[in-house]
Every structure is written in structure tokens, then in C-alpha cells.
């Protein structure tokens, strides 16, 4: 199918669901047949990305590459990956990919560029911060970034893994505290740089959308634009 987008998901499943929901809700359509075609791999046996980068755990690259090729074989013409930390291996995946592949880091930094703010707060996993996946892009724009202190970052990770374990209320409490801490330290807008975080802070984003840059949403918008260019049709983004 022309314009079929493959989703390399499962990292984690809730983030994959969130991306799928945003593809559905971000386009203005009148009937089922007008929605963007997606084929989703949400096989959760991909090794933990933070564990691999921070604690010498198993590399997720071989499994991600295998599932990416399965999406290619199934007819996908573009790949999106709803996991920020997985983008540490983006170059290796891109080199092994025979079709288009979009970077959540690049699409999010593109939205930072035009947001009108210069003091950028960053909520992300330990590994995403440690590897500088976003900091490099922010600095290249001449902007400043603010990240949690050591204790705050521990709570960011506790929040992310609480969501993965199904403890949503606890996850929200921890993450809301860290978001407000970054705002109190001068952040003008926050990058939600882990695909679990837009789920955790969904109510805050709904209430005050101009305070946040949702990395999942940025990837979806880029995916929709890719689809429009591929098929030559305007999907009329709603968000």
C-alpha cells in the first residue's frame, strides 16, 4: 500500500498506543478509509534501552533491526520509532533501513526551533540525558536547557517505570513535581523527551499545551507530513 508507515514499537506498549491514537486524532477525516495506513510492531521483548546504555545490559539493536526489517518486508515505506532512548542507535538503524525512517529527536528539535522560547526544560530517561540526544540539538540552536538535579532525575525514572508497571497515579505525582521544578528554575517550555511522559502528563498537556513539546506528537506530525508528500494529499492536521 502506497504511504504505509511502519511503527517499530513495544518500547513500551503504552507509548505505542499513544502514538497510534495521535495518528488517528491528529488527522481530519470523514471515514475509515481516509486514515493514514499504519502497520504496528509492538513486540515487547526488545531489551531495555536504559539498561543497555547505563548498566551494560543487552543491546536492543539486533532485535530492533530484525523487527524493522519485518516491517519493511510487510510493505512499510517509512519507519517511526516511539521511543526516544532507542534513537541512540538511530544511525545504525538508518544505515540498515531500505526505506525512509524518521527521527523523533530531529522532529522534536525542529519544533523547539520554532517554539519562540529559549530556556528549554528537558524531561527524559537517564540514558537519553547521558547520551546528550537532545542537549546537542538545543545547544545548536543557541538555546539553553535545564534538566532535573540528581534526586529529581531519580524520580523521573521512578515515574516512567511506575507507568510501565501500571501505577499511573504514582507516576503522575512524581512527574508533575519534576515538571514544576523545572518551570520554577526558569524553563519556559518542557520537552517531554520520553514517550511515556506525554501519557503521564496528559492532563497537564491538555490544560496548558503551550508549556510542553510532546516528542510523540512531533513524530506523528512529521509522519503525517511524510504521508502527505508520499501520496500528494493534504490530511489537514488537527493538532
C-alpha positions in Angstrom: 0.0 0.0 0.0 1.4 3.4 -1.0 2.3 5.5 2.0 2.2 2.7 4.5 4.0 3.7 7.7 5.6 1.1 9.9 5.7 1.6 13.7 8.7 0.0 15.4 7.0 -0.1 18.9 6.8 -2.1 22.1 9.2 0.3 23.9 6.8 0.4 25.8 3.4 -0.7 24.6 1.6 2.2 26.2 3.8 4.6 24.2 3.0 2.7 21.1 -0.7 3.0 21.8 -0.3 6.7 22.4 1.4 7.2 19.0 -1.3 5.2 17.3 -4.0 7.3 19.0 -2.3 10.5 17.9 -2.1 9.4 14.3 -5.9 8.8 14.5 -6.8 12.0 16.3 -4.4 14.4 14.5 -6.0 14.0 11.1 -9.3 15.4 10.0 -11.2 12.6 8.1 -14.8 11.7 7.3 -14.5 7.9 7.0 -12.3 5.0 8.0 -10.7 4.7 4.5 -9.2 8.2 4.8 -7.0 7.5 7.8 -3.2 7.1 7.4 -2.3 3.4 6.9 -0.1 2.0 9.7 1.4 -1.4 10.4 2.5 -1.7 14.0 5.1 -4.0 15.6 4.6 -3.9 19.4 6.6 -6.9 20.4 7.9 -6.1 23.9 10.9 -8.4 24.1 13.3 -5.7 23.0 15.9 -5.3 25.7 15.6 -2.2 27.9 17.4 0.7 26.3 18.4 2.5 29.5 19.7 -0.8 31.0 21.8 -1.3 27.9 23.4 2.1 27.9 23.8 2.7 31.6 24.3 -0.8 33.1 25.9 -2.9 30.4 22.7 -4.7 29.6 21.9 -6.5 26.4 21.9 -4.2 23.3 18.4 -3.8 21.8 19.9 -3.1 18.3 19.8 -6.6 16.9 16.1 -7.1 17.9 15.1 -3.6 16.7 16.8 -4.2 13.4 15.1 -7.5 13.0 11.6 -6.1 13.6 12.4 -3.1 11.4 13.1 -5.5 8.5 9.9 -7.3 9.2 8.0 -4.1 8.8 9.9 -3.4 5.6 9.0 -6.9 4.3 5.4 -6.3 5.2 5.3 -3.3 2.9 6.1 -0.3 5.1 7.6 2.7 3.2 8.6 4.7 6.2 9.5 3.7 9.8 8.8 5.6 13.0 10.0 4.6 16.5 8.1 5.8 19.5 11.0 5.6 21.9 13.4 8.4 22.5 16.3 6.4 24.1 16.2 3.9 21.2 17.4 6.7 19.0 20.9 6.3 20.4 21.0 3.6 17.7 19.3 5.6 15.0 22.3 5.9 12.7 22.8 2.1 12.8 19.1 1.5 12.1 19.1 4.1 9.3 22.1 2.5 7.7 20.3 -0.9 7.8 17.0 0.5 6.6 16.0 0.3 2.9 13.1 2.8 3.3 12.6 6.2 4.9 13.0 6.5 8.7 12.1 9.5 10.8 14.0 10.6 13.9 11.9 11.6 16.9 14.9 13.6 18.1 15.1 15.6 14.9 11.3 16.2 14.7 11.2 17.4 18.3 14.2 19.8 17.9 12.5 21.1 14.8 9.5 22.1 17.0 11.8 23.6 19.6 13.4 25.8 16.9 10.0 27.5 16.2 8.5 27.5 19.7 9.6 31.0 20.5 11.3 30.0 23.7 15.0 29.8 24.5 15.1 28.3 28.0 14.1 24.6 27.4 13.4 22.2 30.2 14.1 18.5 29.4 12.4 15.5 31.0 13.8 12.2 29.7 15.4 8.9 30.7 18.8 8.7 32.3 20.2 7.3 29.1 18.7 10.0 26.8 20.2 12.7 29.0 23.5 10.9 29.5 24.0 10.4 25.7 23.0 14.1 25.1 20.5 13.1 22.5 18.5 16.4 23.0 21.1 18.7 24.5 23.2 18.8 21.3 20.3 19.9 19.3 19.2 22.5 21.8 22.7 24.0 22.0 23.0 24.0 18.2 20.0 26.4 18.2 21.8 28.7 20.7 19.2 27.9 23.4 19.8 26.8 27.0 18.5 23.6 28.5 17.5 22.8 32.1 17.4 19.2 33.4 16.4 17.8 36.8 19.0 17.5 39.6 20.3 14.1 40.6 17.4 13.4 43.1 14.8 14.8 40.7 16.1 12.6 37.9 15.7 9.5 40.1 12.1 10.4 40.5 11.7 10.9 36.7 12.9 7.3 36.3 10.6 6.1 39.1 7.7 7.8 37.4 8.4 6.2 34.0 8.8 2.7 35.4 5.7 3.3 37.6 3.7 3.9 34.4 5.1 0.8 32.8 4.0 -1.2 35.9 0.5 0.3 35.7 0.8 2.6 38.7 -0.5 5.7 36.9 -1.4 7.9 39.9 2.1 7.5 41.5 3.7 8.2 38.1 1.7 11.4 37.7 2.6 12.7 41.1 6.3 12.2 40.7 6.5 13.6 37.1 4.3 16.6 37.9 6.6 17.6 40.7 9.6 17.4 38.4 7.9 19.4 35.7 7.0 22.2 38.2 10.6 22.1 39.5 12.0 22.8 36.0 9.5 25.7 35.5 10.5 27.1 38.9 14.1 27.1 37.8 13.4 29.2 34.7 12.3 26.7 32.0 9.8 28.4 29.6 8.7 25.2 27.9 9.4 21.5 28.5 10.4 18.8 26.1 8.7 15.6 27.0 11.7 13.5 25.8 10.5 10.0 26.8 7.4 8.6 25.1 5.9 7.6 28.4 6.0 11.1 29.7 3.2 12.6 27.5 1.0 9.8 28.8 1.9 10.6 32.4 1.4 14.4 32.0 -1.5 14.1 29.6 -3.8 16.2 31.7 -1.2 18.9 32.2 -0.6 19.0 28.4 -4.3 19.2 27.7 -4.7 22.1 30.2 -1.7 24.1 29.1 -0.4 22.8 25.7 1.9 25.8 25.1 4.1 24.8 28.1 5.1 21.4 26.5 6.7 19.9 23.4 5.4 16.3 23.2 8.0 14.3 21.4 5.5 11.6 20.3 3.2 14.3 18.9 6.1 15.8 17.0 6.9 12.5 15.4 3.3 11.9 14.5 3.1 15.3 12.8 6.2 14.6 10.9 4.8 11.2 9.9 1.6 12.8 8.6 3.6 15.3 6.6 5.7 12.4 5.1 2.5 10.7 4.2 1.1 13.8 2.6 4.2 14.2 0.4 4.2 10.5 -0.5 0.6 10.4 -1.7 0.2 14.1 -2.7 -2.7 14.7 -0.5 -3.2 17.2 2.4 -4.5 15.3 5.5 -5.5 18.6 7.3 -3.7 18.3 10.6 -6.0 19.0 13.6 -3.2 19.5 16.1 
